[in-house]
Amino acid sequence: MMISTKGRYAIRLMLDLAQHIGDGFVSLKRISERQDISVKYLEAIVAMLNKAGMVESSRGKDGGYRLARTPEEYTVGSIIRLTEGSIAPVVCLECGTARCERAADCLSLPVWVKLESVVNNYLDSVTLRDVLDGKV
C-alpha cells in the first residue's frame, strides 16, 4: 500500500484550507505558492473534493475554495479514500474485487484483513484539527 502524490497533496490542500479557515475563500494560486504544488495538479484534486462536498467554491475576483465543514469534521481516512479509491494492502481486499478463490484456505488472509483494519481505524481517528494541533 502506497499513498500516491494525489492523496498526499489532497491532505496538504485540506490542511492549508484549514489553516486559513478565517480568510474566506482561498485561491488555488495562493495554495500553490504556499504548498509548492502546481495549480494544474491542485485543480484536479480540488475538483474531486468539491464534487464530494468536502470544499465549497466561489468564482470571481475574491473566489477560491474553503472547507465545507470544520477541521474537526474531516478525517485523514475520508480524504485519502476519496482521492486514492482503495488503500487495501493487497489486491484481494480492494473494493469491487471478487474474493480470491483461495480465500477459504488462505492462511495469510487474516493478516491482511487485520492490517487493513488497523490502517483504516488509525486514518479514521485522525482529523485535520489533530494534524494542525500536532496531536499525531
C-alpha positions as CSV (number, residue, x, y, z in Angstrom):
1,M,0.0,0.0,0.0
2,M,1.4,3.3,-1.1
3,I,-0.4,6.7,-0.8
4,S,0.1,8.5,-4.1
5,T,1.1,12.1,-4.7
6,K,-2.6,12.8,-5.3
7,G,-3.6,11.6,-1.8
8,R,-0.7,13.4,-0.1
9,Y,-1.4,16.6,-1.9
10,A,-5.1,16.4,-1.1
11,I,-4.2,16.3,2.6
12,R,-1.8,19.2,2.2
13,L,-4.5,21.2,0.3
14,M,-7.1,20.5,3.0
15,L,-4.7,21.4,5.8
16,D,-3.9,24.6,4.0
17,L,-7.6,25.5,3.8
18,A,-8.0,24.6,7.5
19,Q,-5.1,26.8,8.4
20,H,-6.7,29.7,6.5
21,I,-10.3,29.0,7.6
22,G,-10.8,32.6,8.7
23,D,-9.7,34.0,5.4
24,G,-12.9,33.2,3.4
25,F,-12.3,31.7,0.0
26,V,-8.7,30.9,-0.8
27,S,-7.4,30.8,-4.3
28,L,-5.5,27.8,-5.7
29,K,-2.8,30.2,-6.7
30,R,-2.2,31.1,-3.0
31,I,-2.3,27.4,-2.0
32,S,0.1,26.6,-4.9
33,E,2.6,29.2,-3.7
34,R,2.5,28.1,-0.1
35,Q,2.5,24.3,-0.8
36,D,4.8,24.3,-3.8
37,I,2.2,22.3,-5.8
38,S,1.2,23.2,-9.4
39,V,-2.1,24.9,-9.8
40,K,-3.0,22.4,-12.5
41,Y,-2.5,19.5,-10.1
42,L,-4.5,21.3,-7.4
43,E,-7.3,21.9,-9.9
44,A,-7.7,18.1,-10.4
45,I,-7.6,17.4,-6.7
46,V,-10.0,20.2,-5.7
47,A,-12.5,19.1,-8.4
48,M,-12.7,15.7,-6.6
49,L,-13.1,17.4,-3.2
50,N,-15.7,19.8,-4.5
51,K,-17.7,17.1,-6.1
52,A,-17.7,15.1,-2.8
53,G,-18.9,18.2,-0.9
54,M,-15.7,18.5,1.1
55,V,-15.0,22.0,-0.1
56,E,-17.1,24.9,-1.3
57,S,-16.1,27.1,-4.3
58,S,-16.7,30.6,-5.3
59,R,-16.0,32.3,-8.7
60,G,-14.8,35.8,-9.3
61,K,-12.1,38.2,-8.1
62,D,-12.3,37.0,-4.5
63,G,-13.2,33.4,-5.4
64,G,-11.5,30.3,-4.4
65,Y,-12.1,27.4,-2.1
66,R,-12.9,26.8,1.6
67,L,-13.7,23.9,3.8
68,A,-17.4,23.0,3.8
69,R,-17.2,21.9,7.4
70,T,-14.9,22.5,10.4
71,P,-11.4,20.8,10.5
72,E,-12.7,18.5,13.3
73,E,-15.2,17.0,10.9
74,Y,-12.7,15.7,8.3
75,T,-10.7,12.6,8.9
76,V,-7.5,11.8,7.0
77,G,-9.0,8.5,6.1
78,S,-12.0,10.1,4.3
79,I,-9.7,12.3,2.3
80,I,-7.3,9.5,1.4
81,R,-10.1,7.1,0.4
82,L,-11.7,9.8,-1.8
83,T,-8.5,10.5,-3.7
84,E,-7.0,7.1,-3.7
85,G,-10.0,4.8,-4.0
86,S,-8.8,1.8,-2.2
87,I,-6.0,1.7,0.3
88,A,-6.2,-2.0,0.8
89,P,-2.8,-3.6,1.5
90,V,-3.4,-6.5,-1.0
91,V,-5.4,-6.7,-4.3
92,C,-7.8,-9.4,-2.9
93,L,-9.2,-6.8,-0.4
94,E,-9.7,-4.0,-2.8
95,C,-13.3,-2.7,-3.2
96,G,-15.1,-4.3,-6.1
97,T,-12.6,-7.1,-6.4
98,A,-14.0,-10.6,-6.2
99,R,-12.6,-12.6,-3.3
100,C,-9.8,-14.9,-4.3
101,E,-10.9,-18.5,-4.9
102,R,-8.3,-19.4,-2.3
103,A,-9.8,-17.2,0.4
104,A,-11.3,-20.0,2.3
105,D,-7.9,-21.8,2.5
106,C,-5.6,-18.7,2.6
107,L,-3.6,-18.7,5.8
108,S,-2.3,-15.2,5.2
109,L,-5.7,-13.5,4.5
110,P,-6.4,-12.7,8.2
111,V,-3.0,-10.9,8.4
112,W,-4.1,-8.6,5.5
113,V,-7.6,-8.1,6.8
114,K,-6.2,-7.1,10.2
115,L,-3.7,-4.8,8.6
116,E,-6.4,-3.1,6.6
117,S,-8.5,-2.7,9.7
118,V,-5.6,-1.1,11.7
119,V,-4.7,1.3,8.9
120,N,-8.4,2.4,8.3
121,N,-9.1,2.7,12.1
122,Y,-6.0,4.9,12.5
123,L,-6.6,7.1,9.5
124,D,-10.3,7.5,10.5
125,S,-9.2,8.6,14.0
126,V,-7.1,11.5,12.8
127,T,-8.8,14.7,11.9
128,L,-7.4,17.8,10.2
129,R,-7.6,19.5,13.6
130,D,-5.5,16.8,15.1
131,V,-2.8,17.3,12.5
132,L,-2.9,21.1,12.9
133,D,-2.6,20.8,16.6
134,G,0.3,18.3,16.4
135,K,-1.7,15.5,18.1
136,V,-0.4,12.8,15.7
